[in-house]
């Protein structure tokens, strides 16, 4: 769905969920500003038990000029079009105002209540905030967000609060908005300094007193009363400072699921992987190596695992994560290759780009991909490879000449997210695809591989501080002449790029 498709309605009502948070209001404000620029009559509304009271949200609305009308009576009909933003019509935390025409713009998992026949929907559950989705939709319409600093400030703060001060940001679109949107730093600081109420301070204190400690795994599990996501992060940060705690998980209940925050201070546990593991099949999770978080759906938790008890679910998943994952330190590990088979790389056409073609040598850069950010320096002696599904990795020019033949064509590939490279010197962002050429693998040296029947974390010989995660079904591989040269290839990539000898 495109925003211009909604311009056929003269009257547009934008509805936040009951008890709106900064992300809901920012998203609604972005839509309001767009429709206002198109001469449409629009308004922002919300329902629930009472008007907005939280200090930081009231300050945000006052400073940015966001007007949202509290309407308690759900029987008042909505004329024209009703758009639910940061929520979905018919959800438990959305007042069901009567409307003939309904659109949905949201970043949460679909609840299943939305009719399959509804064509005016834009739901992207992989994004960290609805603000990011609205930012993307506005950019697609050519709306000049940079010229609207108040809107930029709202969207930035919406993403910040919905991802626990950016801790849970993991999709590149979230990172893109975070990096480029123009916002008022002073106002955001003021909003943050009004973020915790006395009641939320009490919630944090009560939660910390009710911790559950796992001595064997040096892990704490903490359940909290319903509160803003930033309070979960505050509790997590405090719990991790305990001398006998290496990792922790803090969660609370929301109307349609459970929000959680995770922390880790050991290299054997990446908080981002842990969060993704906890939410797999029933929600979404991710973030950074040391800080992450996510959300799990109540309905999906019950359907997939047969329980609605989040505490019991988290306890079992924590045990599974720690006890069922093998950790390999490749430099000192003797890999048993007796049941591994020989494979060779297929002669596929892939892409490569030389960052020295468009950036000065010595430039510090951030390479942004669907798998995360990679920091590097332009040296002139390496290429950036672009795989068939958009995976990106550096390769020295010497190794490139050994493994690939150049093809005199530009490289084109339909990717979910086009990888970019950002200069840290001037902040300019370049699309790697604009500079990508094609190449084809030569007859490659053989490798040994086998499919994993359990999760494995590998600390490779060339990086002893960060592990590569292989899940059940992925492949563990090694150099046929060096059993310490061990690495992981994801299942979907393996089948596309390797063939048995």
C-alpha positions, 0 to 999 in steps of 0.5 A: 500500500502507498500513501498516495492511494489513500488520497481519494478520501477527503476526511482521514482519521489516524488512530493510535492504540489506547495509551499511546506511546512516542512511536504511535504518536510519531507515526500518526504525526508523520501521516498527519503532516503528509495528508495536511500537505496534500490539503486533506482534513485529518486528525489524530485520535486515541481511546482507552481508560484515560487521557495521556498522563506520562510526562515525557509524552506530554512534553513531546506533544507540547514541544512538537505540536502534536494534537491528539484527541482523546475519544472515550465513546467508541460508538461515535462513527468515523467519516471517510477513512480510519487508519490505525497506526502502530496497531491493528484494528480489532486488537484488544488495546485498540478502541473499535471505533465504527468506520466503513473504510479502514487502513492499517500501518503497523510493525507488529506481528499480524494478530490474525484478526485483520481480514485477509480481504483488507487491501489497505494494509502495510504491516512490517513486523521486522522493523523496530518501530512504526516510525521507521515504516512511516519514514520509509513510506514518506520517502517513497512519496517524495515528502521532504522529511529533512525540511520538517525538523519537528517530524524528524524529531518525533520519528527519531524519538519514536524509534529510540523509545520502541527499541530501548534507546536503540538497543534492539535496532537490528534491521538496516532500515531502522539504522538508516533512519537513525543515521540520516533523519534530521532531529532536535538533539536538545528536545530529545534529551529533554524527553529522555530526562522526563522519561521515568515516573515515580511509579516506574521507579517502584516497578523497577525496584519491585522487579529487582527484588523478585529476581530468579538466579540460575547459578549454573548458567550465571543468569537472572530471569526477572518478571516486571509489571507492565511498563515502558520498554525503556524500564525493562532496559533500565532493570536489565542494565542494573542486573548485569552489574551484579558480579555473579551475573553474565546474562539476564532476561527481563520481561513484562506483559503487554495487551497482546504479548510479552516484551523482553530485554536481554543483556550479556557481558560474555563473548560466548553469548551475543544478546542479539542471537539470544533475543532472536532465539527466544522470539523465533516462530512466535515474535521478533527479536534482535539488537546488539552483541551486548544488548537486545530485546524483542516481543513474543505474541501471546496467541502464537506462544499458546499455539506453538508451545501450548502455554500462556505462561511466559515465565515457564516458557523463558525458563525452558528456552534459556536452558535449551539455549545454554545446554544445547549449543556447542561452542568451538574455538577453532584454533584449538579444536580438532574437528572430526571429519570422518562423517564429512563429505567433499563439496566444491563451490559452484561457478556462480556469477556474483558481484564485487565492488572496489570501495577505492573506486569511489572513496579515498584510501584511508576512509573509515566506512560502515558497510550496511547489510541485512545481516548487520553493520561491518566497520572497515577502512578503505585500503585499496587492496580488497573488494567487497563481495555481494552474494546471490542473496545479498550477503556481503563480505570483504576479500583481498584482491590477491584471494579474489584473483585466485578464486574468481574470474572477472565478467565484463558486466555490471551486477544486478540482483533483486535484494530485500535490502540493497547493501550500502557503504557509508563514509564516516568522514562526510556521512555520504551513503553509497549504494554498493550495487551502483559500483558492483561488477560481475565475477564468476567462481573458478574451479574451487578447491574442495571443502569438507562439510556436514549439516548440523543437527544442533546449534554451534558457535564457532570462534574462527582462527581469524576472529577469536572474539566473535563467534559465527552462529550455525543453527540446526540445518546449517553447514559446518565446513572446513578446509580439506587441508586444515581442520582448524580452518572451520566456519559456518555456511547458512543452509540457504546459501550452502545449497545455492553455492556448493555442490557435492564432488 
